[in-house]
Amino acid sequence: MKGTTGTTSQRHVVVVGAGPTGLLLAGDLAAAGIAVTVVERRPPGISNLTRAFGVHARTLEQLDARGLADELLTTGRIITRLRLFGSLSVDLSGLPSRYPCMLVTPQYEVERLLLRRAEQNGATFVYGTEVTGLAQDEAGVTLDVRRGDGTAGTLRAVYAVGADGVRSAVREALGVPFPGHAVIKSIVLADVLLAREPDRTVALDGRGSAFGFIVPFGDGYWRVGGWDRTRGEIPDTAPVGLDELREIVRRAFGSDFGMHEARWMSRFHSDERQVPHYRVGRVLLAGDAAHTHSPAGGQGMNTGLQDAANLGWKLAAVVNGQAPDGLLDSYHDERHPVGRAVLRSSGALVRLAMAHTPLRRGLRAVLTLAAGHVRPVTRGAVGRITGIGYAYGAPRGAHPLTGRRVPDVDLTEGRLYALLRAGRFVLITPRGARTEHDERLTVAHWASDRRTTLLVRPDGYAAWASEITAAGSVTARIAPGGMRVSWTSAPRTSIPHT
């Protein structure tokens, strides 16, 4: 950092923000041998007491690919059913995943594990420091920063990532618009004890002028939140009282469940916003810095973590000279549509919960009936909420698996997601197939008699697949132009990272 000494440190990547998104990204980059610095406004040791409380199936899979999922499961409560609008029960136990559930755990537990991993892999942390400006050139990014003691300095990096939340200083320094609007103003949140506990599921409901949600933690406390349209606009800074929350929940659920002993309370407003571009030159935006939406469905933190999982291996490949700079464009191409879809699905949930006219309540009843009884509708809704239903675009003529999430299949060498912990592509071939491969590529074989040859990206999505069943040799190489895979009996095929 440049300060009174007049020196400037050169880092390959600077990540701004030590929330879940920034921590996962920093850990991935550091594990790939990238010199990464994380800049965080908070002092060290200050917990990030934010609103996130749920970890969905796809995120648990990504954490499993980093060896963290099973430990995280011990910190909270496993939920296999969601209850929406009183009558709709969404069963998660049938998800095609090793984690057919939602884990309710405080965000700081997720951050604790991700911070430990990033530090163990060698990431550098600069706390009590905020970004005040930035400039780009052909060789890199210069970040202007100010420490808590008021001293100014600079950080120089080849690339920078803004993962610094809704009020992103990086986004503001770029001058990137954040179009959208406030959906709900003055949502009240608290972690409380309940004298009369409801079913131990995640519940979302609304009646009349109010809506609320109730989520069980594993330590006896419940996350309770709600909003009442009759209360008008109340500033986020206004004090929160337990009596106010009791009244809102009573209106939404017909009972306040005897809530008492709040250990934490907060008030916030909910926006729906998304930047038009996730990449601006050598600066990329991720998590809440790129998109924000209603808390319905608990998809916010999960979407940010998925952003990081998508970006990390691509940025590492570019910095390490294994892929061209253009690969980073695919980060926007793949994640921006997902962010837009999350805005729509979470917005639909909260609007249904807020339905207060007879027409809108009737529409909610029809949609609830369809979601509960029409399998394609149910499957689509569950896939969006849990994240396992999203796929990335594939070139025309590509194998149907290309761009799709690959589940944790059994291989002769072990589970796929255990192999992904090395942060490398995994080439899965039929048993008996001959391979010539780059040492930076992991080769495994189906435990079954399946004949598909499948190339899995480090984030667990299919990069390429083939159904060629004739005996032959598979050649796979990581080259500066990208990943290349070919069969000796077929024309050489160039496989893009995306």
N, C-alpha and C positions, 0 to 999 in steps of 0.2 A: 504494500500500500504506500502511496506517496503521501507524505505528511511533512513534518518539520525536517526530516532527513533528506527529502528530495528524491527518494528512490521509488521506483515503480516495480511491482512484482508482476511477472507474466504468467498467467495461468491458461491452460487450454480452454476451460469452461468455467464461467461464474454462474452459479444458480442463486437467484435472489428469492429468499423465502424458505424457512425451515419448517413448513407445515408438511403434511403427509406427501403431497405431490413433489415438493422440492427434495424431501429426504429420500424418497424412493429413487428419484432420478439421480441424485448425488451418489447414492449407494451403487447403482448400476454402472455409472460412469467410472467411479473409483475402482470397482471390481474389474473393469475392463482396462485398467491401467492408465486412465485419464487423470491428469492433474486437475482437480476440481475444488473450487472454493465456494462455500455457501455463505451468503450474507444475510443476516437476520436482524431485524429491528429490536427484537426483544433481548433483554439481558440473558445470559446463560442460566438455565435452571428454572426459568419462569414458564409454568405450564400454559399451554395454548388451550384455554377453556372456551372452546367454540361449540357449535351446535351439532356437529356430526356425532352419530351414535350407532350407526349400523354398517356392517361389512357384508356385502352380498357375495353370492357364490363365485362370480367371475373374479372378483377381487381376491377372495380366499385362494382361488387357483393361482393367481399371480403371486400371492405371498408364499404359496407352497413352492413355486418355482424359485423362490429365494430362501427356502428353508425356514420360514417364519410362521406359516399358517397354524400348525398344530400347537405351537406355544401360545399364539394369540387366542386360540379357542379356550384356553384355560382362564382367560381374563374376563369372560362375560357369559351371557346366556344364549344358548342355541335356540333359535325360533324356527319352527317348521311350518307355521301357518300365520297368515296375515288376515285380519278381519277389516273389511272396508264397508262403510256405510251401513253397518249393522247386520246386513243379510248376506253379504258376499264374503265367503271364506276361500282364501287362496292357499292351496296346499303346495308347499315347496319340497316336500319329501320325495317327490317323484322326479326331481330335476336330474338330468343326465350328467351328473357331476359327482366328484368325490366329496363335495360339500353341498349336499342338497338342503340348504338352510340359509338363514340369515343370522349372523352373529351380532348381538347387541352388546357393545362394549364402548367405553368412552374413547374419543379421538386420541386422547393423550396416551392410551395404551398402544395404539397403532404407531404413533410417533416415537414412543420409547423404543420399540423394536427396530424401526427403520433408522433411527438415530444411531443405535448401537451398531447396526450393520454398516452404515456409512462411515462411522469412525473407525471400525475395525478394518475397513478396506482402504483407509488412508485419506478420506475427504478432510479438507481443512474448513473450520468454521470460524467466522468473524461475527461476533455478537455485538449488540448495542450499536449497530451501524445501519444507516439508511441510505438509499440511493437518491441522489438529488438531480441527476442528469446523466445523459449518455451521448456518445457520438460514435459513428461507424466509419470505417474506411475499408479498402479492399483487403486488408490484412487482419482486421479484427475489430474489437469493440473496446472503447474506453468508458468506464463507469465512474462518474463523480459520486463520492460518498462522503457522509458526515458521521463522525462517531458521536457517542453520547456526551463526551466532554466538549463537543463543539468543534474539534479539529477536523479539517477537511483533507481529502486525499483522493487518489484514483486507483482503480483496479483495471488492468489490461487483460483481455482474454481473446481467444480466437472466436469463440461463440459465447453468448449469454442467454440465459433462460429466465424469464419472469414468471415465478411461481409464487408471487407475493400477494395473492388474494384479490378480493373485490376492489379494494382501493389501491390497486397495483401502481407503485411508483414507476416501474419499468414501462408499463403501458402508457402512463401519462407522459413520460419522457419521450416516448416514441411518437406521441401525438396521434395514437390510434383511437378511433371512435369506439364507443361501447354502447351501441344503440339498444334500446329497449325501454322498459317502463316498470314502475312499481306495481306489483300485483296485490300485495297485502301490506298494510301498514300497521305497525304495532302488534306483532305477534309476541305473546308472553311465553317464556320457557322457564321450567324449574325442574330440579331433581328433588323429589319428595318421597315421604313414606305415605302409605295408604292404609287406612283402618279396614277398609272393605276392598279387597283386591278383585279386579275383574279376571277374566280368563287370561292365562299367561301367554297372550299373543300380542302382536303389534296391531293396534286398533286405530282406525281413522274414521271419523263420523262428523256429521253436521246436521243441525236442526235449527230451523228458524233463522235467526241472525248470526248464529255462532257455529264455528267448527273447532274440533280439537283432535289431538292424537295422544295416545298413551303407549309407552314402550317400557317393558320390564328390563332392568339391569339385573345382574346376577348377585348383587349384594344386598337385596331387600329394597333398594330405592327404585323409583320409577321416573322416567323422563316424561313429563306432562307439558303439553303446550296447547295454545289455542288463540283464537281471535274472534272478536265480536264487532260486527259492522256498525252497531249502534253507538259505539264508543268514539267514533270519529278518529281523526288523526292525532296520535300521541307521539311526541318525539322519542327517539330511541334512548335519549338520556334521562327520560322521566323515571322516577323511582317505581319499582315493582312491588306490589303487595300480594301476599298469599290470598287475601280475600278476593282480589280482582281475578286471579286465576281460578279460584273455586267457582266463582259465578260463571265464568266463561265455560268451564268444563261441565258444570251443571246444566247449562243451556244446551251444550252440544251432545252430551251423553245421557242426560236425565239424572245424573248423580255426580257429586264431586268425590265420591269414594272415601270420604273422610280424610282428605289429604292433610298432612301436617309435617312439621320439621323439614323445611326446605334447606338443603345444604348449598344450593346454588340457584340463582334466579337471574333472568336477563330479559331484555326487550329488544326486538330488532324488526326491521321491515324486510320484505321479500321482493326482490327484483327478478325480472326475466331479461337477461342481456347476453349478447354474444358479440365478440369482435369479428369483423369481416375476414380477417386473415390471421392465422396462428403463427405465420412466419413473416418477419419484416427484415430482409437481408440476413445479417448474422445474429439476429435476436429472435427468439421464439417465446411464445406465451403458452402457459399450461395451467390447468386447474381453474380456480375461481378468477384468476387474472384474465382468462380467455372466455369464461362463460359462468353465469350464475342463474339460479332458478329457484323455484319454490322448494321447501324441504319435503314435500309430499313424496313418499316412496324412498326417502333416504338415499338418494342417488348422487348427491353433490360430491362428497369425499371420494366415493367410488369412481366417479367419472374422471376426477383429477388423477387418481392413481392409475387409471387405465391410460390417460394421456401420457404419464411418465413412462409406463411400461412400453408404449409404442415408440416414444421419442428416444429413450435411453440407448437402445442397441443401434439405432440409426445414427445418432450423434457420435457414438463411440466408433462406429465403422468409418465415418467420414473423417474424424480427427485422427484415427489411426492409419489413414490412407488406404483403407480396404474398400471404399466406395466413393463415388463422386459426390460433390456438394449437392447436386440435384436430388439426391435421395431424400434430403430434408424436406423437399416440397411435398413428398408423400405423407409426411406427418399431418400437414393441413388437409390434404386430400382425403385422408382416412378418418381423422378425428373430428374435423369440423362437422360433417354430417351426423356423427354420433352425438356431438354436443347439441346440435339443433333438435335431434330426435328426443333427447332427454328433456330439453326445454318444453317440448310439446307434450310428452307423456306426464311429466310432473305437473305441468300446468293444467292438463286435463283432470288429473286427480284432485287438485286443490279446487278447481272450479266446480267439479261434481260435489265435493264436500261442502262448498259454499252455496249450493243451489237453494234458493229460498222462495222462488215463485212456483206455482203449481205446474207450469209448463216445464221448467227446468227439473223439478223433482220427478216429473213423469219421465223425462228423458233419462234421468239417472236410474230410475227403476228399470227401464228397458235395457240400458247398457249393462247394468248390474246383472240382469237375468241372462243376457247374452254371454257375458264374461264368465258366468258360473256354469253354463250349460252347453255352450258351443265350443268344442275342443280347440279348433284353430284360433278362436278369439282368446281363449284362456291361455293357450300355449304362447301366443304372441305377446300378451300382456305380461306374463311371467318372465319371458325372455328379455323384455325391455327393462323390467324392474331389476332383475338379477344380473343383467349384463351378458348372460350367456347367449342371447339371441342375436347379438350384433355380429355382422360380418363386414369385411372390407371389399371394395370393388376389385374385380379381376379383369384382365384383358379378354377381349372377345375370342372365343375358341378355347379358352383355358379349361382345364379339368374342373368339374363342379365343386371339388373341395377347395380350390384355390381361393384364398381370402377368408376362409371360414375358421372358426375356433376349432382346435383339435383337442378332444377330451384327454384325460389322463389315462391313456391306453397302456396295457401291460405289454412289455417287450421282454425279449430273452435277457436283456441286460438290466431289467428293472422297470420301474414306472417312468413314463415319459417326463413328467414334471420334476422328478428327481434328477433326470439327466439334464433338463433345462437349467438347473442351478449353476452349471458351468458358464451360462451366458452365451452359448454358441448355438448355431443352427444344428438341428438333428436330422439326419437322413435315415429314414426307416425303409428298409428293403425286405423283400421276401427272404425267408430262410434259404440259405444255399447260394444266394446271389453273390457274385464276385464284385468287389468294389476297389476303386483307386480313389483316394480322397485326401484332401488337404488336412494336415494335422490340427487345424483350427476348426474342423468340422467333426461332430460326433456322429458315428455310424452305429445304428442299432437295427435289430431285426424283430419282426412281428413274432409274438409268442404263439400266434395262431397260424393257420395256413393261408392267411390273406396274401394276395399277390400284388397289391397296390404298392408302388414306390412313392413315398411321401417325404417332401422336404418341409420341415417345421421351423418356422422362424423363432428367434429367441423369446418372443412374446407369446408363443403358443398358437400362432395362426399359420395356416398352410400357405407356403410360398409357391409350391408347385407339386403336381402329382401326376402319375402315369399308371395306366392299367396294363401295360405291356407285360405279358405273362411268359413269353418265350425266354429260355435260358440266355443269359447274356451278362455283360459286365457294366457296372454303373461307375461313371467317372464324375467326381464332384470336386470343384476347385473354387476357392475364394480369390478373385482377381480384382485389380483396381477398378475394372468396369462393372463389377458386381458378381453375384453368385452364378456359377455355371454348372449345370448337371446334364449329363448325356448318357445314353445307352449305346453300346458299340453297334447294335443292330438297328439304330435309328439315327436320323439326322441330328447333329449337335444342336441343342436347344439352349438359348440364352434365358436365364431365369432372373427376372428383376427381383430386388429385395421386397418389393411391395406385393 
